[in-house]
Amino acid sequence: MKEQDTFEQPTREAAALAAERGLGPWSRTFRMKQSRLFGKHNASRLYIHGNGAVVTGPQGFQAAYDWQTVRVLRYLSTRNGVPWDARYTLLDPSGAGVNIGPGLRVFLKEEKQALGITSIVQGALFLWPDVWGEHIVQAVTRTQLPKAVAAVERGETVDFGAYQVDRHRLSGRKHSAPWSDITEISSYSGTLIFNGSRKRTTVDSAKMENIANMDLFLQLCRRLQD
């Protein structure tokens, strides 16, 4: 896939869906490497717009996700210390999602329940996930952070799947702690860890791949720590 290929115009159907959902102007297009092995996805596309994205797939599949409401799960893996897989799951407010990008992501029943996933479509292994993936993550954080901050200030709880955040405390599936007890946020082998005094874990540890909008979550946590 070459740079000029990312400026392939959306199909009429994809453009109509983007307009219907108010996704704004189209900017770039991503596809997977054309092959016989994954031939059914040769026509699949990821269309990036100013306010969201449209994903298309086999048998007429297409779905729109706007930055205001989408929840993003990111599954990253390495081989010999080198980034390898970058599988992203986009979830709409109803819990319907699509897996896109290289790699394999399988959700256990309890993970689906915790994240409110109602259905998952296996999408294409779109090329350049370091480009479109980072763009999606940054766009979601930029768009949703003010809303999340305002919700917390109103006394509401914001749900990130593995964690719930409110003005006073951070809650995991089993344990919670007030913000004043959390002195350090770190990660190890893909797991997020919250430490208090004497490096003791204060809240449940969780795999980062199970935290919806993880970058947004971390930014909100750090604001509440201040």
TAJO-V679532 format. One line per field, one symbol per residue. ss: DSSP state (~ for helix, > for strand, _ for the rest). A space follows every 50 residues. Layout:
ss: ???
This chain:
ss: __~~~~~____~~~~~~~~~_____>>>>>________~~~____>>>>_ _>>>>>_~~~_>>>>>____>>>>>>>>>__>>>>>>>>>>____>>>>> ________~~~~~~~___>>>>______~~~~~~~~~~~~~~~~~~~~~~ ~~~____>>_>__>>___>>>____>>>~~~__>>>>>__>>>>>_~~~_ >>>>>>>~~~>__~~~~~~~~~~~~_
